[in-house]
Amino acid sequence: MDICGPWLHAVEVMPLEQKLLLGGALAAALVMKVLEGQLKERRRAKRVAERATPRASGRDLESVYEHRLLGMIDGAELERPIPQYIFPAEGHQYRLDFAYLDLKLAIEVDGAWHQTASRKEWDADRDAALMRQGWSTLRFTTKELDRDARAVLASLRNAGVPGATRVT
């Protein structure tokens, strides 16, 4: 069955102005379909990329200050650490704010919560467990991040954090 025949005949007998309008409408509809397809493809690609992003724990940064530190690191063009890295040691699954695996360096952002006696003890135990595995820990307080970005970045550089590698 030929379903195009009646439509073609209807277009053949249309005045030229209507044919142009119909052609424009069809072209616009076609462009919209293409753009919708591209948008869907972009959204799909973004979802795939987000799932493929290496993240040891699948968790995002937990505080404004962790975002601030990462911004400082990016701004100074230092190599980006792995955020929210899960480190198994001595029967525990320690979550590090940031980790440089090659350097065996943990970076921690300490807010007011870390000033409590129980948290200080937990942090000391974790740091000792990391040290027994050959790791070191750099701790920055939120006050340090607020007041002295240069000193924070100098500490990172002194610990051996390299500059970011650029892809050209």
Steps between C-alpha positions, in 0.01 A plus 500: 500500500637839401429748778712776348297527180207704640739732685710557194191584295383744770838675491504507119174695484594746778579859415871586510469707819350206688771269367767739632330527838460123520862452395613748766289330765633160400856631502446658843350175630796308361747742659317469834518119481872515428559744787293286739707198399823690558381620840400147601839373381682770697303416814572130451871570444510713817338221704747247361794731576377562854474126560846442350670769710743322729381545855606248755189533711241646265444789741525870435688749708340536839562862593538850367856494627585188304372682190708803599817291535439332165449844345833615646672191360348556157578873509864429585510248214601216729414141424146419609466249785245220518208624711329288765746213466421185696814360660477152652738453790505280807140389470363850435381678189639850552359778284761758411386844389764488226778261403808508283563131445845534343619713791315295763367832625166555671356851515243579768288809552428542870203706612371556851385137519864390499567698819293267719693254717341191342567624146859595582555148630341346187712721273819409690420128475432530127815704438702236688343220291581692181856560619549128561409452133760759394257791461519851638214737576475873447225666701363844430254676727217701354665809650821427308300465178325832573808696604812366336459337159869560419614299802256220413629481144862520620433203731362301207798585281743417784329161534585432136168573325595555136360750258211389283589335173352682206364331194573697185 
